[in-house]
Amino acid sequence: MTTDSITAVESDPRARVHAVRHRYARRGDRATAHDWAYTIYLCVILAFVYVAPVVYLVRTSRALLSLESAEAATPVACLAAAAVVWGAQLTGRFWGPLVLKPFLLHVFTSTDLSPTHYLGTIARRRLAYAGLGTLLAVCTATFLATDLFDRQGAALVPQGVAVAVGIGAVAPVAWLWGQVRTVRENLLLAAAVGAAAAVVALLGHSDFLGGGGLWPAAAVLALSAVALGRSAFRSVPTVDLARLARESARAAEAQTFAWTGTLHHALDLYRPAPRGLTKALVRPDGRLRGHLAQGAIRALRTPGRACAGAAFLLAGGALLTLGVAEPDARLATLTWVTGAVAVYWGSGWVGETWRGLRDELTLAPLFGEWWGGLLARTVAWPVVAVLAAVGLASGVTALALWPFGSGTADASLLAAGSLVLVLGARFLREMKMNLPIELLLPIITPLGDLSGLRVFIWQFDGLVVVLAGVLMMNEMPSASGALLVALGTTSWCVWAGLRRTGWARRGLFTRLGRV
C-alpha cells in the first residue's frame, strides 16, 4: 500500500467515522462480557416468569380480534399503522435516532466532518435495527392478538406479512422525522397519517379497492416510507447541533439513572419545563389563590402534558365504564384493565402537585412538624381533576349503554373501587424515593438469583398494583367484595407511600389532621 492510498483512506469521511466509533467502542469503561451475560440472563428469567405464562394463556384462549376477511382486517391494519407512526414521531421528539453519547458527539462536532457524514451513517444503522425490531414486534402482536396466522392456507397471511413489513419500514423514518422536523411539521404529518388511514380503511370496505385485500395498505406504507425517508434524511445536515448536544446529555443522564435502578428519576428528566402564568398564582391583593386554582394554573403551565393527561382520563373513564357495565362481554376484563391503566397514567399528568406532596412530606423538618393544610394544598387538584374527567366520561358512556347488563349499583361500586385503587397506586408511585438498598440483596432460588425481579417490580409498582388490583376485583363474586378489595389495597398503598417518605405511625393523624 502506497502513501497516497493510506492518505486517501484516512481522508475518507466514512473511514474516519468508523475509526472514531471503533476507538470509542473499545474504551476502558465499556460493558464487559459478564455484564452482557447477566443482562441476557435477567431477560431470560423475566421472559420465563412473566412473558411465557401470558403467551400460553393468550394462545390457548380465543383470539381478541378475528380477522376472517380483508374487510375486517383493513381497518385494524390502518389503525395499527397510524398508532405506530404516531408513537414513533412522539418518541423521536424525546429520544431520536441521532442521539449519541455526549463525548462521542463532542468528538465528531470538533472535527471538520459534515453532520451528514457521521449523523447520516449512524442514523442508517439505527433505523435498520429499529425497522427489524418493529417488524418482529408487529408480527408478535399479530400472532398473539389475532387469528391471522392460524389460517395457514388463507390468502391474508402473505398480505398481513406485507403490511407488517410496511409498518417496519415506515416507523423508523417517522422516528427520524420526529426528531429532525419541527413541531408544526410533525403535527401536519400526524394529521396526514390519520387522514390516509381513514381513507384506506373506508376504501377497503368499498367496491373500488375491496377486492385488493390488504395490498393497498401495504402499498401506501411502502410509498410513505420512501417519501418520508428521503425528506427526513435531507433534513439531517440542518440539525441544530446545540440542541442535539442537550438531548444527548439528557439521554446519557437518564440512561445512568435507569441503569442504577431509579427509573422514575430518569423519566423526571423528560418532564416539560413549566412556562408562563407565574403571576396568575397570586391575587391582585397579594394573597395566594385557592388550592384548586393553584393546581389548575400549575397544570396549565405545561399545556401539552395537561392535554395528554385529560385525554387519558377521558378515554380511561369511558373504557372503565364500558368494562364494568358489561361484565359478561368477551373483552370486558381487557377493557376494564385498559381503562384503569389509562386513568392511572392520566392522573399523574394533570399537575405537579403530587411531587409537591412528596417534597413536603420528605422535608417536614424544614417546614415544621405542625404546619397544616398539606392534603388540601397538594391533593385537592389532582383528585378533583381525576374525579371530574372520569366522571364526565363515565356519565356519557353510561347514557350510551343504558340499561347496564350488571345493574347500576354494581357498576357504580366497581367503577368507584377502580378509581380509588388507581389514586392509591398513583400515591404509591409518586412517593417513590431512591432505590432501597435491601432490594439488592440476593434471592437464591433453583432458578438463580431473582433479586432483579424484585427491582423490576419496584420500578413499576404503581402499574403492578393497578393490574393486580383490577384482576382481583374481577375475580370477586360480588361488587361489594370487589370494593372491599379496592379499599384494602388503597389503604396499603397509602401506608407504604408514607413509609417511603419516612413518616412514623405515631402522630400521623395529628400531623395530617390540622387543615
Rosetta blueprint (number, residue, H / E / L):
1 M L
2 T L
3 T H
4 D H
5 S H
6 I H
7 T H
8 A H
9 V H
10 E H
11 S H
12 D L
13 P H
14 R H
15 A H
16 R H
17 V H
18 H H
19 A H
20 V H
21 R H
22 H H
23 R H
24 Y H
25 A H
26 R L
27 R L
28 G L
29 D L
30 R L
31 A L
32 T L
33 A H
34 H H
35 D H
36 W H
37 A H
38 Y H
39 T H
40 I H
41 Y H
42 L H
43 C H
44 V H
45 I H
46 L H
47 A H
48 F H
49 V H
50 Y H
51 V H
52 A H
53 P H
54 V H
55 V H
56 Y H
57 L H
58 V H
59 R H
60 T L
61 S L
62 R L
63 A L
64 L L
65 L E
66 S L
67 L L
68 E L
69 S L
70 A H
71 E H
72 A H
73 A H
74 T H
75 P H
76 V H
77 A H
78 C H
79 L H
80 A H
81 A H
82 A H
83 A H
84 V H
85 V H
86 W H
87 G H
88 A H
89 Q H
90 L H
91 T H
92 G H
93 R H
94 F H
95 W L
96 G L
97 P L
98 L L
99 V L
100 L L
101 K L
102 P H
103 F H
104 L H
105 L H
106 H H
107 V H
108 F H
109 T H
110 S L
111 T L
112 D L
113 L L
114 S L
115 P H
116 T H
117 H H
118 Y H
119 L H
120 G H
121 T H
122 I H
123 A H
124 R H
125 R H
126 R H
127 L H
128 A H
129 Y H
130 A H
131 G H
132 L H
133 G H
134 T H
135 L H
136 L H
137 A H
138 V H
139 C H
140 T H
141 A H
142 T H
143 F H
144 L H
145 A H
146 T E
147 D L
148 L H
149 F H
150 D H
151 R L
152 Q L
153 G L
154 A L
155 A L
156 L H
157 V H
158 P H
159 Q H
160 G H
161 V H
162 A H
163 V H
164 A H
165 V H
166 G H
167 I H
168 G H
169 A H
170 V H
171 A H
172 P H
173 V H
174 A H
175 W H
176 L H
177 W H
178 G H
179 Q H
180 V H
181 R L
182 T L
183 V H
184 R H
185 E H
186 N H
187 L H
188 L H
189 L H
190 A H
191 A H
192 A H
193 V H
194 G H
195 A H
196 A H
197 A H
198 A H
199 V H
200 V H
201 A H
202 L H
203 L H
204 G H
205 H H
206 S L
207 D L
208 F L
209 L L
210 G H
211 G H
212 G H
213 G L
214 L L
215 W H
216 P H
217 A H
218 A H
219 A H
220 V H
221 L H
222 A H
223 L H
224 S H
225 A H
226 V H
227 A H
228 L H
229 G H
230 R H
231 S H
232 A H
233 F H
234 R H
235 S L
236 V H
237 P H
238 T H
239 V L
240 D L
241 L H
242 A H
243 R H
244 L H
245 A H
246 R H
247 E H
248 S H
249 A H
250 R H
251 A H
252 A H
253 E H
254 A H
255 Q H
256 T H
257 F H
258 A H
259 W H
260 T L
261 G L
262 T L
263 L H
264 H H
265 H H
266 A H
267 L H
268 D H
269 L L
270 Y L
271 R L
272 P L
273 A L
274 P L
275 R L
276 G L
277 L L
278 T L
279 K H
280 A H
281 L H
282 V E
283 R L
284 P L
285 D L
286 G L
287 R L
288 L E
289 R L
290 G L
291 H H
292 L H
293 A H
294 Q H
295 G H
296 A H
297 I H
298 R H
299 A H
300 L H
301 R L
302 T L
303 P H
304 G H
305 R H
306 A H
307 C H
308 A H
309 G H
310 A H
311 A H
312 F H
313 L H
314 L H
315 A H
316 G H
317 G H
318 A H
319 L H
320 L H
321 T H
322 L H
323 G H
324 V H
325 A H
326 E L
327 P L
328 D L
329 A L
330 R L
331 L L
332 A H
333 T H
334 L H
335 T H
336 W H
337 V H
338 T H
339 G H
340 A H
341 V H
342 A H
343 V H
344 Y H
345 W H
346 G H
347 S H
348 G L
349 W L
350 V L
351 G L
352 E L
353 T H
354 W H
355 R H
356 G H
357 L H
358 R H
359 D H
360 E H
361 L H
362 T H
363 L L
364 A H
365 P H
366 L H
367 F H
368 G L
369 E L
370 W L
371 W L
372 G L
373 G L
374 L H
375 L H
376 A H
377 R H
378 T H
379 V L
380 A H
381 W H
382 P H
383 V H
384 V H
385 A H
386 V H
387 L H
388 A H
389 A H
390 V H
391 G H
392 L H
393 A H
394 S H
395 G H
396 V H
397 T H
398 A H
399 L H
400 A H
401 L H
402 W L
403 P L
404 F L
405 G L
406 S L
407 G L
408 T H
409 A H
410 D H
411 A H
412 S H
413 L H
414 L H
415 A H
416 A H
417 G H
418 S H
419 L H
420 V H
421 L H
422 V H
423 L H
424 G H
425 A H
426 R H
427 F H
428 L H
429 R H
430 E H
431 M L
432 K L
433 M L
434 N L
435 L L
436 P L
437 I H
438 E H
439 L H
440 L H
441 L L
442 P L
443 I L
444 I E
445 T E
446 P L
447 L L
448 G E
449 D E
450 L L
451 S H
452 G H
453 L H
454 R H
455 V H
456 F H
457 I H
458 W H
459 Q H
460 F L
461 D H
462 G H
463 L H
464 V H
465 V H
466 V H
467 L H
468 A H
469 G H
470 V H
471 L H
472 M H
473 M H
474 N H
475 E H
476 M L
477 P L
478 S L
479 A H
480 S H
481 G H
482 A H
483 L H
484 L H
485 V H
486 A H
487 L H
488 G H
489 T H
490 T H
491 S H
492 W H
493 C H
494 V H
495 W H
496 A H
497 G H
498 L H
499 R H
500 R H
501 T L
502 G L
503 W L
504 A L
505 R L
506 R L
507 G L
508 L H
509 F H
510 T H
511 R H
512 L H
513 G H
514 R L
515 V L
